[in-house]
Amino acid sequence: MRMDRLGLAAIGLAVVVPGLLASAAQARENRVVQCETFRARAAPSAGGPALIANVSTSMTPIDLNSVLFTDRKLGRSMVVEAVFAQRTPTNGVKLTARVVNCTSQALAVQFRSNFMDANQIPTEKASAWKTVYLSPRATAVYEESSIGRDRVDAFLIELRPNL
């Protein structure tokens, strides 16, 4: 999916949110989040661009414009609730990923972002790893911005345990 479409999708969400606030009274409150992480792990590929090895059977394809878990255990502890990408006023790309801690223990995880052009060639070095802390059964947000400006056409956010 092209980044301009991603940006438009993120802008479209911003327009819808005020309408959602009007119906917030209908939302159920005072519930503890429950996750079925196996459903997230079993979900099929989104069908968009992916990194594929030269020998196609040597590794699973890595979906682009998404979050890659580098640790199986994390996939049983967390769910990626949403990923957003939008163009900044300087034509860079700002990524936002919201995650949910599905456990009763606090978690510390690290994220970094990789930005690529239309040919999946990196437009810049991967960002530094950023540590994000999640309280039990709570959400947290990771954000990163590119410096590659209009050359960025795809991205990959990596997620690992805090080292």
RALINJO-V819117 format. One record per residue. N is the residue number from 1. RES is the residue in three letters. NEAR is the number of other ideal C-beta (glycine too) atoms within 10 Angstrom. D_FIRST is the distance of its C-alpha to the first C-alpha in whole Angstrom. Layout:
BEGIN
((N RES NEAR D_FIRST) (N RES NEAR D_FIRST))
END
This chain:
BEGIN
((1 MET 15 0) (2 ARG 13 4) (3 MET 22 6) (4 ASP 11 9) (5 ARG 11 7) (6 LEU 21 7) (7 GLY 18 11) (8 LEU 13 12) (9 ALA 13 11) (10 ALA 16 13) (11 ILE 11 16) (12 GLY 10 16) (13 LEU 13 17) (14 ALA 10 19) (15 VAL 8 21) (16 VAL 8 21) (17 VAL 9 23) (18 PRO 8 26) (19 GLY 8 27) (20 LEU 10 26) (21 LEU 8 29) (22 ALA 8 32) (23 SER 8 31) (24 ALA 8 31) (25 ALA 7 35) (26 GLN 6 34) (27 ALA 8 32) (28 ARG 5 34) (29 GLU 6 35) (30 ASN 4 37) (31 ARG 8 35) (32 VAL 7 34) (33 VAL 13 31) (34 GLN 7 31) (35 CYS 17 28) (36 GLU 10 28) (37 THR 16 25) (38 PHE 10 26) (39 ARG 9 24) (40 ALA 17 21) (41 ARG 12 22) (42 ALA 8 22) (43 ALA 8 19) (44 PRO 5 17) (45 SER 11 13) (46 ALA 12 10) (47 GLY 8 10) (48 GLY 12 6) (49 PRO 20 7) (50 ALA 17 10) (51 LEU 16 14) (52 ILE 13 16) (53 ALA 11 20) (54 ASN 5 22) (55 VAL 7 24) (56 SER 8 21) (57 THR 6 24) (58 SER 8 25) (59 MET 10 22) (60 THR 11 20) (61 PRO 12 16) (62 ILE 15 14) (63 ASP 16 11) (64 LEU 20 9) (65 ASN 22 8) (66 SER 18 11) (67 VAL 19 15) (68 LEU 15 17) (69 PHE 19 21) (70 THR 11 23) (71 ASP 13 26) (72 ARG 9 27) (73 LYS 9 29) (74 LEU 16 27) (75 GLY 16 25) (76 ARG 15 28) (77 SER 21 28) (78 MET 24 25) (79 VAL 18 22) (80 VAL 18 19) (81 GLU 15 19) (82 ALA 13 16) (83 VAL 18 13) (84 PHE 17 13) (85 ALA 23 11) (86 GLN 18 13) (87 ARG 20 14) (88 THR 12 18) (89 PRO 5 21) (90 THR 10 21) (91 ASN 14 17) (92 GLY 17 16) (93 VAL 26 14) (94 LYS 15 16) (95 LEU 24 15) (96 THR 16 17) (97 ALA 22 17) (98 ARG 15 20) (99 VAL 25 22) (100 VAL 20 25) (101 ASN 22 28) (102 CYS 19 29) (103 THR 15 33) (104 SER 8 36) (105 GLN 10 36) (106 ALA 11 34) (107 LEU 20 32) (108 ALA 12 31) (109 VAL 23 27) (110 GLN 17 25) (111 PHE 22 22) (112 ARG 17 20) (113 SER 22 17) (114 ASN 21 16) (115 PHE 27 14) (116 MET 22 12) (117 ASP 14 12) (118 ALA 12 10) (119 ASN 7 12) (120 GLN 15 12) (121 ILE 10 15) (122 PRO 13 16) (123 THR 19 17) (124 GLU 15 20) (125 LYS 10 22) (126 ALA 13 20) (127 SER 18 22) (128 ALA 10 25) (129 TRP 13 25) (130 LYS 13 26) (131 THR 11 28) (132 VAL 17 27) (133 TYR 12 30) (134 LEU 20 30) (135 SER 11 33) (136 PRO 13 34) (137 ARG 16 32) (138 ALA 13 30) (139 THR 14 26) (140 ALA 19 25) (141 VAL 12 23) (142 TYR 22 21) (143 GLU 14 20) (144 GLU 20 19) (145 SER 16 18) (146 SER 26 17) (147 ILE 14 20) (148 GLY 18 18) (149 ARG 15 17) (150 ASP 15 15) (151 ARG 18 14) (152 VAL 24 12) (153 ASP 23 8) (154 ALA 26 8) (155 PHE 22 10) (156 LEU 23 13) (157 ILE 22 15) (158 GLU 17 19) (159 LEU 21 21) (160 ARG 15 25) (161 PRO 14 28) (162 ASN 11 30) (163 LEU 7 32))
END
